[in-house]
């Protein structure tokens, strides 16, 4: 009987170990996760490091923002600069901007409100559009399994599939990058992604050219045992802007204090 059960389950077991099938399942689950993620607010700390030619830090700027839902779509409010509270003048400026945004959004007609929320949803979906091509655009290799803080994961290497022609403009860079993916073994969510450019990538009609060897690392955390949300995003890149200026920068974004936004909640002023 046990042997019979094993034979019956064997296709599913083998399918689960196929790296392309693992990635395909993770892409499908990501779409569902995106819907749950929309109801969470958070703090976002963004650190930009400007580097010199040898890679040493020349200048650092840090901004921390509170991102919440305001009448159905996100609102970003600056709460700290360089890890210090805002000056009274800056705090007042942010309060005035918040008050104005609240008034404007509450004066919207139902049609205007629906259009604003729909525009936001379309932008969110466009950011995920390239993932639809991911299973077909790369050759995958199961590199092994690891234990992360979030749990056991599959480790999968992805190399561009020779001859693949991206279908979406937003996926045009796929033939010029390689990646390593850490995918949770239990629910197939992304736990970590490490992407490296294999060649120069141009954006905005060649106005910005991202150099070979630039890297993007994204880490996610399992929040409230119901949704996977960004924990950190690190971009280390050299770029040529407008074919004139060369820049070397690191962008480090960290996300914290996730809270589920209640439907009947409203953003209020923080002024005392």
Order of alpha helices (4+ residues) and beta strands (2+ residues): alpha-alpha-beta-beta-beta-beta-alpha-alpha-alpha-beta-beta-beta-beta-beta-beta-beta-beta-beta
